[in-house]
Amino acid sequence: MSKASFPLWSDEPAIQDLLSFNAVALTAVDAVFDDALDPIALGLSGAWGSGKTSVLELIKAEIESRSQGPETKVLVISTQPWRYDPAIGPKESLISEVLAALGGELKEDTAGEKAKGIFRSLVKRINWSKAVKMAAMTSMTLQLPKPEDLLNLVKDGSPEELGGERGLDEFREDFSLLLNSEALDHISRVVVLVDDLDRCLPETVVDTLEAIRLFLSAKGMSFIIAADEDRVAEAIQQRLGTTPASNQEEEAPAKLYLHKIVQTTIPLPGLSRFDTQAYLFLLLTKSQLDPAQFEQLVEQCNELRQSGGSIDDLTLPDHIDLTTSLATASRLTPILYEKFHGNPRNIKRFLNDLNVRQAVASRRGIILPSDAVAKLMVLERLLKDDFRRVLEWLASNQLRDKLQALDMLANRAEPPIFTDNDPSAESDPPKKGVARKVVPIVEKTSKDEVFSDTMVRWAKLPPTLDATAVSGYLYLAASFARIEVIDEGLPERLRDIAAGLTSSLKVDRVTISDDNLRALPIEDVLMLIGHLGRRTRDQPTIQKYSVEGMLRIAGIHPSATGSVVSALKALPVAEIEPATALKLRALDQGIYLTVIESWRAGNPTPELQRTLTIVVQAWGVEHGN
């Protein structure tokens, strides 16, 4: 398959608003342009992955669209303190970014020359010793915008330390003069967008906030700080050694410190159930549509969000089948909405992981539809305990029976009644030519099995999974999770024998000699037959070798013949190969006639039906009676 069949979504901030975050962005921009709030530091609070960076991009675009005039330019500066180089210091880095951006806007005239004197004074106040030392060690520009330009401005004269009340006051005064100088009269506002402050170490958090505080006395300065407010407060508490709040009604000192700088905070809402479904659907369909068609879907989703409509009310483009994507989004929404708490990044990562799994699986010959892979991904990523349990079923070759029982329970169908296998009842070899009643080897799973509520809920997700089809994927998923799939129910002394009997390589099968099998006690023989029978049910592709192995065991241990007959009768008739039926032609009809009758009653394929007739005729039984 081509790479386009499994698209991945970038973790970079979204350029297109798929979640109607523009409502938050417009509210923030309105505050920035409100002269009554000038200067302002505004918080944009949300958990990691909630879309804060995307909202900052929307804010930036909206600010730029509102400031198109030559005398109303708003200078937008984007910064990420968590990327600051610790050798320079967060306070120096933020101040230098603001000054460098303003320095690039100074006019080249008399007014500009005068402003450069103020600019030079401001730059001198920054402690550049760390930056100079680092610049001598590397050719990298680090995090300082145009550091060589700034350093050239302080070659004459000794640096003035930015410390103490007088130093801070002088910096504020000079900065206000610079901002209101004729050289910058075309700049109406300066807006600094601070992202990912909640990722920073406590020292960086406090130093960045202190740098912001320096600028907040100057008219025309605005800061929008996108961060999880609680995490920022925790960092402040650690850095300043403040105490937490003594009760829920009291505001902690760290929060008081933060709110002294950040006047108000806009919380970023988590995705609603509708938002989750719409987001999933839009992500799943984007690669199938041209930009105009996709934009129409986005607009429709926004309208339905406001009107309280349903995704089912969407008008889908003609000549493009989006029903599968719509169904997948609908099926995944309930559990992803609950487990991811409305976090867009987690939803996007889930879909990326889904596409990676499907791409790798397909290139290994494991072909599953997207909805089946999505269902298995829910199990793997969100229901880890249940995932391990399913892998135990896979290891013990009970996957088919367990999944069938689980599906019956989830869909409220009455499960079949299985009886216990009683090997002692089959201890005596049957008499030749006499068919005997045998007990199914299928274990009691339906009545005795207790499935977790989460597993039953998972089983309700469509589609119904076929154990044969998904077993290969489960082995792959187990390898991704570093989980070994081993049948702990089969003793180690029998594992090599079982592997040899079912190997597709003749050299492996012949290493298991008749003497090896003859030496096994009857208890081990019955365990081995049970294992081979279950494994054949779960993995029909090994039928050619596993059935041959069971028949070998029956020939060496006649007392175990009944268990072999039970295992053969338990095989799904639709998956029995004609070559498997032909293996019975040379055997005792009195023993294996009941197997033929069972298979005939199970709606065999025409080819298998003809083969069964050939076997019966070879036994000399007319019309199979």
Salt bridges, closest charged atoms under 4 A:
ASP11 OD1 - ARG345 NE 3.40
ASP30 OD1 - ARG66 NH2 2.94
ASP35 OD1 - ARG189 NH2 2.30
GLU62 OE2 - ARG66 NE 2.78
GLU105 OE2 - LYS73 NZ 2.76
GLU105 OE1 - HIS186 NE2 3.12
GLU108 OE1 - LYS116 NZ 3.68
GLU113 OE2 - LYS116 NZ 3.79
GLU160 OE1 - ARG125 NH1 3.32
ASP169 OD1 - ARG172 NH1 3.30
GLU170 OE1 - ARG125 NH1 2.77
GLU170 OE2 - ARG166 NE 2.74
ASP174 OD2 - ARG125 NH2 3.33
ASP185 OD1 - LYS107 NZ 2.61
ASP196 OD1 - ARG199 NE 3.55
GLU210 OE1 - ARG213 NH2 2.65
ASP228 OD2 - ARG231 NE 3.95
GLU229 OE2 - LYS255 NZ 3.89
GLU229 OE2 - HIS259 NE2 3.38
ASP230 OD1 - LYS255 NZ 3.21
GLU251 OE2 - HIS259 ND1 2.60
ASP275 OD1 - ARG305 NE 2.52
GLU338 OE1 - ARG457 NH1 2.77
ASP353 OD2 - ARG381 NH1 2.14
ASP371 OD2 - ARG331 NH1 2.96
GLU380 OE2 - ARG357 NH2 2.65
ASP401 OD1 - ARG537 NH2 2.30
ASP420 OD2 - LYS444 NZ 3.74
GLU426 OE1 - ARG436 NH2 3.40
GLU443 OE2 - ARG534 NH1 3.30
ASP448 OD2 - LYS444 NZ 3.16
GLU449 OE2 - ARG389 NH2 2.28
GLU449 OE1 - LYS402 NZ 2.39
ASP487 OD2 - HIS531 ND1 3.15
GLU488 OE1 - ARG495 NH2 3.57
ASP514 OD1 - ARG552 NH2 2.77
ASP515 OD1 - ARG518 NH1 2.75
ASP524 OD2 - ARG493 NE 2.81
GLU548 OE1 - LYS583 NZ 3.59
GLU575 OE1 - ARG400 NH2 2.73
GLU622 OE2 - HIS623 NE2 3.17
